[in-house]
Amino acid sequence: MLILHCPHCGAEAAETDLTPGGQAHLRREGPGASDEAFEAYLFQRDNPKGVHFERWRHAYGCGKWFIAARATDTMEVFGTYPAQTSAPPRELLDRIAERRPDWRGRGEA
Amino acid sequence: MKRYSAFAIAREAARYHTGWERAWASPEPRARYDVIIVGAGGHGLATAYYLGKTFGITNVAVIEKGWLGGGNTGRNTTIIRSNYLQDPSAAIYEKARSLYETLSQDLNYNVMFSPRGVLMLAQTHHEMRGYQRTAHANALQGVATEFISPERVKEIVPIIRLDGPRYPVLGGLWQARGGTARHDAVAWGYARACSDMGMHIIQGCAVTGVRSEGGRVTGVETSRGAIGCDKLGIVVAGHSGELAGMAGFRLPIESVGLQALVSEPVKPCMDIVVMANTVHGYMSQSDKGEMVIGGGTDGFNSYTQRGSFQHIEETVRALIETFPMISRLKMLRQWGGIVDITGDRSPILSKTPLEGCFINCGWGTGGFKAIPGSGWGFAELMAKGRSPLTDAFSLDRFREGRFIDESVAAGVAH
């Protein structure tokens, strides 16, 4: 079972306490955006076999949203951080780079 | 190719079964082909088969990273049905179902198609209305289904409990010519027929890159060297995003785990397929006597071919409410596959931004039943540039808002 550390309340939350929320750090397109940009925002998703950033809600705990960096091929969890940010924290990216030297960065599969 | 027949069995019995030939050849890849299909699962092999049989294109290679039919073709619960609401879905699934009817004769390979009937339980008033609407739509589409009463449900499935505590059975959508087939045999039968037409099936060969020149596909790079082609068909289910990345475009697809399990074998107790979509569980009995059970998908991306334990628990809990007699069955084994789920939960059979490159993916949780129809439509699309079966399933529907509001491949029971 997947266990994620909630960065808000500090609990080690089991999967059944959490609600998955899909890809993290989507940038919402506003009025005037092109059809392509809006299609990308609504439907096109990162789907890497490897490092993935995704939103989770601690639904049966503190109720708050956070973001987890997880490997989709091994289920390894690199870390979690609060959702009120537009990019992953530097130290987490460094940790991932250390564990996965071949990783090319977010959105690069 | 030596034909399989009763006579062949007698002939081989008389000579200690020394004359059976390999069902398909394993040739070295050539430098180029007219068409390369990536992925030797059911959909990929069916595409190759109809390219040859219907459109006369036989200079074809089917490239497979693992082994033939080793992905979702060998991991599903083998259910075949076509009782869909929307016209494009009903058309392609009914095409598939009708091809399954004669597939064994067509391929000279017993795929054990068993039109035993598929029953979808209505357990809420919402489902009652939904399935009645589907039955009416099916009547217009020429798909033989009917909405039946709880009494009739009990008649067809004596082991069912109609008055469950949470979700009593209020009726059901019954497709008498739905059923099951032997999933491996579908892949093997198509592979044998493709090999007989001179096509190359190349297993253990991973595609590592897509070659293009001036916006047009020219071939693929593989673990066994570069191979050229005029047209490329990507039919790799869960790994579609990876291949699309190599070809330089993105997909509205996420890959998640879906699980199934089978019980210890018991004597025959249920001779149809029952699906309970409200409680996310479905069940049939295999010819070996095992109860074959499928459940829901995980809510997060995964490539691990295993799933979360609580989904098994939820599925089994729901089925025990509906079928109390299975409560003491031991489960023999459980497995997972990676399914590719699109933004509107319907498949994609489409041209791509890279000319000459086509993609067939997004079947999500409902791919096995569609194999012959998907192969037929995708072969026509690749050979002629368009197909009436696949028109509605193009990639640009996401930009244009032409969704197929079906939840064909929803993360629920199929």
HADDOCK unambig.tbl for C-alpha pairs under 7 A between the chains (distance, minus, plus):
assign (segid A and resid 1 and name CA) (segid B and resid 308 and name CA) 6.07 0.50 0.50
assign (segid A and resid 1 and name CA) (segid B and resid 309 and name CA) 6.72 0.50 0.50
assign (segid A and resid 20 and name CA) (segid B and resid 299 and name CA) 5.79 0.50 0.50
assign (segid A and resid 20 and name CA) (segid B and resid 300 and name CA) 6.20 0.50 0.50
assign (segid A and resid 22 and name CA) (segid B and resid 300 and name CA) 6.79 0.50 0.50
assign (segid A and resid 35 and name CA) (segid B and resid 399 and name CA) 6.40 0.50 0.50
assign (segid A and resid 36 and name CA) (segid B and resid 399 and name CA) 6.72 0.50 0.50
assign (segid A and resid 39 and name CA) (segid B and resid 398 and name CA) 6.48 0.50 0.50
assign (segid A and resid 39 and name CA) (segid B and resid 399 and name CA) 5.25 0.50 0.50
assign (segid A and resid 43 and name CA) (segid B and resid 252 and name CA) 4.88 0.50 0.50
assign (segid A and resid 43 and name CA) (segid B and resid 343 and name CA) 5.61 0.50 0.50
assign (segid A and resid 44 and name CA) (segid B and resid 250 and name CA) 6.51 0.50 0.50
assign (segid A and resid 44 and name CA) (segid B and resid 251 and name CA) 5.49 0.50 0.50
assign (segid A and resid 44 and name CA) (segid B and resid 252 and name CA) 4.03 0.50 0.50
assign (segid A and resid 44 and name CA) (segid B and resid 253 and name CA) 6.80 0.50 0.50
assign (segid A and resid 45 and name CA) (segid B and resid 251 and name CA) 6.96 0.50 0.50
assign (segid A and resid 45 and name CA) (segid B and resid 252 and name CA) 5.82 0.50 0.50
assign (segid A and resid 45 and name CA) (segid B and resid 253 and name CA) 6.42 0.50 0.50
assign (segid A and resid 45 and name CA) (segid B and resid 254 and name CA) 6.74 0.50 0.50
assign (segid A and resid 47 and name CA) (segid B and resid 241 and name CA) 6.06 0.50 0.50
assign (segid A and resid 47 and name CA) (segid B and resid 254 and name CA) 5.44 0.50 0.50
assign (segid A and resid 47 and name CA) (segid B and resid 255 and name CA) 6.65 0.50 0.50
assign (segid A and resid 48 and name CA) (segid B and resid 242 and name CA) 7.00 0.50 0.50
assign (segid A and resid 49 and name CA) (segid B and resid 303 and name CA) 6.34 0.50 0.50
assign (segid A and resid 72 and name CA) (segid B and resid 301 and name CA) 6.21 0.50 0.50
assign (segid A and resid 72 and name CA) (segid B and resid 302 and name CA) 4.50 0.50 0.50
assign (segid A and resid 72 and name CA) (segid B and resid 303 and name CA) 5.56 0.50 0.50
assign (segid A and resid 72 and name CA) (segid B and resid 304 and name CA) 6.94 0.50 0.50
assign (segid A and resid 73 and name CA) (segid B and resid 302 and name CA) 6.31 0.50 0.50
assign (segid A and resid 73 and name CA) (segid B and resid 303 and name CA) 4.89 0.50 0.50
assign (segid A and resid 73 and name CA) (segid B and resid 304 and name CA) 5.22 0.50 0.50
assign (segid A and resid 74 and name CA) (segid B and resid 304 and name CA) 6.42 0.50 0.50
